[in-house]
């Protein structure tokens, strides 16, 4: 059997959802074309006009995103946020620096402790740590991107991530979050930078294979705060039931088709204000990030 595309080399990858077997080189090209098609389909960015800031964690998904965008000639730079998680974040930062040398891309690093005076653990307060982590990263990414004239923020959220998020919000009845879920989140205020998800149509396994074929080193150690997601088991069961169907992409694309009617039935208007402390966007008087800073400062006093 030969590679489905080039008809010359022996295949090394089988993609059951597409029923094709590919060699290493053809898989890399297949993956990159898939990312390009996603960007084009959802009008995520323009090569001539957009400067893209890639949220870079060092894990396989953000690594795949950065490599794919760089190899297809997008204007990108990387941002890594050191959250000062004990016995984890500093090792991760060292690894990220080595990865970026191989990618030959410009890297920016924001050290949470140096920049704001507190680590993630000190800032989280009564919030679940993963919730505080997400809030802090979104705040810093948007602020950094705007202040450095980036026109897009790209994250490594892939089809598997997105389907898990959709299931979680759907089962939990979080309609307001379902409305916002999209490969493209446009700016609704001059201080908010548009966010894009070029890996919306790629799976976690496809990302892993891509960086593997490029022989890029991946930081395999999991965040000590990460939790096992039971929704993954649901997706795995569906894949066994429908082995010939790209299940994540199919369900996500069907979701987008019905999203318009959901929005019409649950239309909401988010009141934008500027935080009186830092000037970033909030629905109240003081943004949640500044409240985390204030709470951490009060505990120290």
MILUMSE-231184 format. One line per field, with one value per residue (C-alpha): y, z, x; residue number from 0; residue in three letters. Coordinates in steps of 0.1 Angstrom, whole numbers, plus 5000, padded with zeros to 4 digits. Each point is the difference from the previous one (the first is absolute). Example, Ala and Ser with C-alpha at 12.3 -4.5 7.8 and 13.67 -1.06 7.14 Angstrom:
north <- (4955  5034)
up <- (5078  4993)
east <- (5123  5014)
nr <- (0  1)
rest <- (ala  ser)
REM end
This chain:
north <- (5000  5035  5035  5012  5033  4996  4963  4995  4995  4975  5015  5006  5016  4987  5025  4980  5030  5007  4964  5009  4988  5025  5002  5024  5028  4998  5000  5032  5016  4986  5015  5034  5002  4992  5028  5024  4989  5006  5035  5007  4984  5020  5032  4999  5022  5015  4993  5035  5019  4981  4996  4970  4994  4963  4989  4975  4976  4975  4972  4982  5020  5035  4985  4986  5033  5021  4976  4998  5038  5006  4974  5016  5035  5017  5030  4986  5005  4979  5009  4977  5008  4987  4996  4991  4966  4984  4973  5004  5035  5008  4966  5005  5035  4985  4974  5025  5021  4969  4993  5035  4999  4970  5019  5031  5023  5030  4992  5023  4988  5016  4989  5003  5005  5026  5019  5000  4989  4967  4964  4982  4983  5033  5017  4973  5009  4979  4993  4965  5002  4991  5028  5025  4988  5005  5034  5011  4987  5017  5033  4999  4988  5027  5028  4989  4996  5034  5018  4984  5006  4964  4997  4964  4977  4963  4972  4963  4989  4970  4981  4976  5029  5018  4970  4994  5036  4998  4969  5015  5032  4982  4976  5028  5022  5028  5016  5032  4981  4979  5032  5012  4967  5005  4997  5038  5024  5035  5032  5015  5029  5020  4986  4963  4983  4974  4964  4971  4962  4987  4965  4999  4972  4980  4974  4995  4968  5019  5026  4974  4983  5033  5010  4964  5000  5033  4985  5030  4995  5001  5008  4968  5009  5008  5031  4988  5018  4983  4977  4970  5009  4974  5014  4985  4966  5009  5011  4968  4979  5019  4993  4963  5001  5020  4992  5013  5034  5030  5004  5032  5020  4987  5009  5034  5010  4989  5021  5031  4994  5001  5027  5029  4989  4997  5035  5014  4983  5010  5034  5018  5033  5002  5034  5011  5022  5008  4989  5030  4984  4987  5012  4966  4989  4988  4997  5018  5027  4980  4970  4965  5000  5031  4985  4970  5023  5020  4968  4987  5033  5002  4965  5010  5031)
up <- (5000  4991  5013  4989  4988  4985  4989  5006  5036  5026  5023  5037  5011  4996  5005  5006  4999  4964  4991  4986  5007  4995  5001  5024  4975  4986  5035  5009  4968  5007  5035  4989  4972  5025  5022  4970  4989  5035  5001  4965  5007  5032  4988  5030  4987  4970  4992  4987  5028  5032  5026  5021  5036  5007  5036  5005  5029  4988  4998  4968  4989  5002  4985  4970  4996  5000  4976  4976  4998  4997  4972  4980  5002  5025  5020  5035  5033  5031  5036  5029  5035  5030  5027  5027  5008  5024  4986  4965  4984  5000  4985  4974  4991  4995  4977  4980  4994  4984  4979  4986  4990  4978  4986  4994  5012  5022  5036  5026  5037  5027  5035  5022  5032  4986  4981  5026  5032  5006  4988  4987  5034  5018  4976  4998  5032  5004  4963  4987  4988  4964  4998  5014  4976  4970  5011  5006  4967  4980  5018  4993  4964  4990  5018  4985  4965  5000  5014  4974  4970  4992  4981  5010  5029  4990  5025  4996  5008  4978  4990  5029  5025  4984  5000  5037  5008  4980  5018  5034  4994  4983  5029  5025  4982  4996  4969  5003  4995  4972  4981  5002  4989  4965  4979  4998  5029  4985  5019  5017  5014  4989  5029  4991  4974  4978  5009  4976  5002  4968  5014  5002  4975  5012  5027  5029  4984  4967  5019  5017  4967  4984  5025  5001  4962  5002  5028  5024  5037  5021  5037  5012  5036  5009  5021  5036  5002  4970  5005  4982  4976  5001  4968  4981  5007  4983  4969  5000  5002  4970  4980  5007  4989  4968  4991  4964  5011  5010  5030  5016  4967  4990  5033  5002  4965  5006  5032  4980  4976  5028  5021  4982  5013  5035  4999  4988  5028  5028  4988  5027  5002  5020  5016  4995  5025  5005  5033  5022  5012  4968  4972  4985  4990  5026  5006  5034  5015  5009  4978  5015  4994  5021  5027  5001  5004  5028  5018  4999  5011  5030  5011  5001  5022)
east <- (5000  5013  4992  4966  5013  5035  4995  5038  5009  4987  4974  5008  4968  4964  4972  4968  4977  5012  5008  5034  5035  5029  5037  5018  5005  4964  4986  5019  4987  4964  5001  5012  4975  4973  5010  5001  4965  4987  5014  4985  4967  4993  5019  5022  5028  5017  5037  5007  4982  5001  5028  4991  5010  5001  4993  5029  4999  5027  4975  4993  4969  5015  5033  4980  4982  5032  5018  4971  4996  5037  5004  4971  5015  4977  5014  5002  5017  4996  4989  5008  4986  5019  4974  5026  4985  5024  5023  4985  4998  5038  5009  4973  5013  5035  4986  4980  5031  5017  4969  4998  5037  4991  4970  5021  4971  4999  4990  4985  4998  4979  5010  4968  5020  5024  4973  4972  5017  4981  5000  4969  4995  5002  4975  4974  4982  4968  4998  5007  5036  4993  4974  5024  5027  4978  4989  5036  5013  4971  5007  5037  4997  4975  5019  5034  4985  4983  5031  5023  4977  4990  4968  4991  5006  5003  4995  5006  4964  4993  4969  5002  5003  4971  4977  5008  4992  4968  4989  5009  4980  4971  4996  5004  4975  5026  4983  5020  5032  4987  4991  5036  5016  5013  5033  4999  4992  4999  5008  4969  5020  5030  5021  4992  5022  4982  5008  5003  5002  5017  5000  4962  4998  5030  5000  5024  5013  5006  5020  5021  5008  5009  5027  5012  5005  5019  5021  4993  5005  4969  4997  4983  4996  4964  4991  4997  4967  4985  4969  4988  4972  4973  4984  5030  4986  4967  5019  5021  4968  4986  5031  4997  4964  5007  5036  4996  4988  5022  4978  5014  4999  4966  4983  5017  4991  4964  5000  5010  4971  4975  5017  4983  4965  5015  5013  4967  4981  5024  5013  5020  5018  5032  5005  5036  5017  5037  5015  5007  5033  5016  4978  4993  4965  4975  4963  5003  5021  5031  5011  5003  5038  5004  4978  5023  5030  4982  4991  5035  5014  4976  5010  5036  4993)
nr <- (0  1  2  3  4  5  6  7  8  9  10  11  12  13  14  15  16  17  18  19  20  21  22  23  24  25  26  27  28  29  30  31  32  33  34  35  36  37  38  39  40  41  42  43  44  45  46  47  48  49  50  51  52  53  54  55  56  57  58  59  60  61  62  63  64  65  66  67  68  69  70  71  72  73  74  75  76  77  78  79  80  81  82  83  84  85  86  87  88  89  90  91  92  93  94  95  96  97  98  99  100  101  102  103  104  105  106  107  108  109  110  111  112  113  114  115  116  117  118  119  120  121  122  123  124  125  126  127  128  129  130  131  132  133  134  135  136  137  138  139  140  141  142  143  144  145  146  147  148  149  150  151  152  153  154  155  156  157  158  159  160  161  162  163  164  165  166  167  168  169  170  171  172  173  174  175  176  177  178  179  180  181  182  183  184  185  186  187  188  189  190  191  192  193  194  195  196  197  198  199  200  201  202  203  204  205  206  207  208  209  210  211  212  213  214  215  216  217  218  219  220  221  222  223  224  225  226  227  228  229  230  231  232  233  234  235  236  237  238  239  240  241  242  243  244  245  246  247  248  249  250  251  252  253  254  255  256  257  258  259  260  261  262  263  264  265  266  267  268  269  270  271  272  273  274  275  276  277  278  279  280  281  282  283  284  285  286  287  288  289  290  291  292  293  294  295  296  297  298  299  300)
rest <- (unk  unk  unk  unk  unk  unk  unk  unk  unk  unk  unk  unk  unk  unk  unk  unk  unk  unk  unk  unk  unk  unk  unk  unk  unk  unk  unk  unk  unk  unk  unk  unk  unk  unk  unk  unk  unk  unk  unk  unk  unk  unk  unk  unk  unk  unk  unk  unk  unk  unk  unk  unk  unk  unk  unk  unk  unk  unk  unk  unk  unk  unk  unk  unk  unk  unk  unk  unk  unk  unk  unk  unk  unk  unk  unk  unk  unk  unk  unk  unk  unk  unk  unk  unk  unk  unk  unk  unk  unk  unk  unk  unk  unk  unk  unk  unk  unk  unk  unk  unk  unk  unk  unk  unk  unk  unk  unk  unk  unk  unk  unk  unk  unk  unk  unk  unk  unk  unk  unk  unk  unk  unk  unk  unk  unk  unk  unk  unk  unk  unk  unk  unk  unk  unk  unk  unk  unk  unk  unk  unk  unk  unk  unk  unk  unk  unk  unk  unk  unk  unk  unk  unk  unk  unk  unk  unk  unk  unk  unk  unk  unk  unk  unk  unk  unk  unk  unk  unk  unk  unk  unk  unk  unk  unk  unk  unk  unk  unk  unk  unk  unk  unk  unk  unk  unk  unk  unk  unk  unk  unk  unk  unk  unk  unk  unk  unk  unk  unk  unk  unk  unk  unk  unk  unk  unk  unk  unk  unk  unk  unk  unk  unk  unk  unk  unk  unk  unk  unk  unk  unk  unk  unk  unk  unk  unk  unk  unk  unk  unk  unk  unk  unk  unk  unk  unk  unk  unk  unk  unk  unk  unk  unk  unk  unk  unk  unk  unk  unk  unk  unk  unk  unk  unk  unk  unk  unk  unk  unk  unk  unk  unk  unk  unk  unk  unk  unk  unk  unk  unk  unk  unk  unk  unk  unk  unk  unk  unk  unk  unk  unk  unk  unk  unk  unk  unk  unk  unk  unk  unk  unk  unk  unk  unk  unk  unk  unk  unk  unk  unk  unk  unk)
REM end
